[in-house]
């Protein structure tokens, strides 16, 4: 899936946060709802502008951003 078909950024919408195209639903907002235990069905009922393709795009976007992110463990010395 090419998430670019469903995820957009615009400095005039939510200060440029990535959103589901045509909405003000940010990627981090949707992921936050899922993390809080909301099901896709519950999100669809409350935000009818979401679609199954939009969910897949949110996941694909998150996967790419996280895949591009480098994480370095912090070693702590002395307690």
N, C-alpha and C positions, 0 to 999 in steps of 0.2 A: 504494500500500500504506500502511495506517495502522500504523506501527511500534509504536504503543501496545498493539496486541493481542498482541505478542510480546516487548516489552522492558518491564521493570519496575524500579522502584527501591524499596528497602525499607531503612531504616536498620539493620535487624537482619541484613541479608544483605550481606556484603562492604562494610560501612560505607556503604551507600547507593549504591554504584556501580551504573550501569545494567547489568542482567543479562538474559539470555534467560529469559523467564518460566518458573518452575518448575525452574530450575537455579541453579547457582552459577557459571555461565560468563558472565564479564563481557564487555561489548561490546569493551573495549580488549584483553582476552585473545584473543578471536576474531580481531580485526583484527591483533594482533601475530603470531598463528600464520600468517595469510595473508601478512603482510609478510616472514616468515621463509621463505616458499616452500611452506608447506603448501597442498595443494589442498583444495577443499571435500570431496572424496571421502575424503581422509585424515582430515580433522576428523570427518566422519560415522562413519568406522570407529573412531576413538578416543573419540568423544563421541556415542554413539547418541541422546542426548536432543536433539541438534541436528536441525533439519529444513530443507528447502529454504526454507520460509516464514521460518524464524528467520534464515537467512542474508540473505534480502532485507530483513528488518526491521533487521538490524545495519547493512546498507548504507544503508538509508533514514534510520535514526537518525543515522549518521555524516554523511550528506549534509546533513541539516537542521542539526545542531549546527555543522558547518563553514560552512554557508551563512549562519548567524546570526552567525558570528565575524567581527569586524573586525580586519584586519591592517594595521599601519602600518610601512612600511619604515623602517629606521634608516639615516640618512645619517651616514657617518663623515667627519670632516674631519681633514686632516693625518695623515700616516702616519709 
